[in-house]
């Protein structure tokens, strides 16, 4: 479980299949670990259905709970004045 949590902290939001592929853990073990992390409130998941070659593929999108990514580098838009 800690390996999955560390992976998500490092790489951000990922599919369960990507986690399994990149960490070398089986998909069943990843889903079991993510379920435990979800129950403890450390991870948020969302069900996803993709269609590849007309076949539906079920997956989970996982991310660390309460994590807000840093602002993107570069210029930021300035607020515009509201004229009434």
BELNORDA-V705238 format. One record per residue. RES is the residue in three letters. SS is DSSP state (a for helix, b for strand, c for the rest). D_LAST is the distance of its C-alpha to the last C-alpha in Angstrom with 2 decimals. Layout:
# BELNORDA-V705238
res->RES ss->SS d_last->D_LAST
res->RES ss->SS d_last->D_LAST
This chain:
# BELNORDA-V705238
res->UNK ss->c d_last->54.66
res->UNK ss->a d_last->53.88
res->UNK ss->a d_last->54.39
res->UNK ss->a d_last->51.77
res->UNK ss->a d_last->49.29
res->UNK ss->a d_last->49.92
res->UNK ss->a d_last->49.53
res->UNK ss->a d_last->46.12
res->UNK ss->a d_last->44.98
res->UNK ss->a d_last->46.14
res->UNK ss->a d_last->45.01
res->UNK ss->c d_last->42.01
res->UNK ss->c d_last->41.56
res->UNK ss->b d_last->44.69
res->UNK ss->b d_last->46.63
res->UNK ss->a d_last->49.74
res->UNK ss->a d_last->51.86
res->UNK ss->a d_last->50.54
res->UNK ss->a d_last->51.32
res->UNK ss->a d_last->54.82
res->UNK ss->a d_last->55.46
res->UNK ss->a d_last->54.29
res->UNK ss->a d_last->55.93
res->UNK ss->c d_last->59.11
res->UNK ss->c d_last->58.83
res->UNK ss->c d_last->59.59
res->UNK ss->a d_last->56.75
res->UNK ss->a d_last->58.25
res->UNK ss->a d_last->58.33
res->UNK ss->a d_last->54.73
res->UNK ss->a d_last->53.55
res->UNK ss->a d_last->55.70
res->UNK ss->a d_last->54.29
res->UNK ss->a d_last->50.68
res->UNK ss->a d_last->51.34
res->UNK ss->a d_last->52.64
res->UNK ss->a d_last->49.70
res->UNK ss->a d_last->47.29
res->UNK ss->a d_last->49.16
res->UNK ss->a d_last->48.86
res->UNK ss->c d_last->45.11
res->UNK ss->c d_last->45.45
res->UNK ss->b d_last->44.47
res->UNK ss->b d_last->42.05
res->UNK ss->b d_last->43.24
res->UNK ss->b d_last->42.02
res->UNK ss->b d_last->44.36
res->UNK ss->b d_last->44.17
res->UNK ss->b d_last->46.03
res->UNK ss->b d_last->46.55
res->UNK ss->b d_last->48.57
res->UNK ss->b d_last->50.96
res->UNK ss->c d_last->53.31
res->UNK ss->c d_last->52.44
res->UNK ss->b d_last->53.54
res->UNK ss->b d_last->51.14
res->UNK ss->b d_last->51.13
res->UNK ss->b d_last->49.98
res->UNK ss->b d_last->48.59
res->UNK ss->b d_last->46.61
res->UNK ss->b d_last->43.65
res->UNK ss->b d_last->44.03
res->UNK ss->b d_last->41.97
res->UNK ss->b d_last->42.25
res->UNK ss->c d_last->40.44
res->UNK ss->c d_last->37.59
res->UNK ss->c d_last->37.63
res->UNK ss->c d_last->34.46
res->UNK ss->c d_last->35.18
res->UNK ss->c d_last->34.30
res->UNK ss->c d_last->31.27
res->UNK ss->c d_last->32.21
res->UNK ss->c d_last->33.09
res->UNK ss->c d_last->31.16
res->UNK ss->c d_last->27.78
res->UNK ss->c d_last->24.81
res->UNK ss->c d_last->21.34
res->UNK ss->c d_last->18.92
res->UNK ss->c d_last->15.63
res->UNK ss->c d_last->12.65
res->UNK ss->c d_last->9.67
res->UNK ss->c d_last->6.44
res->UNK ss->c d_last->3.79
res->UNK ss->c d_last->0.00
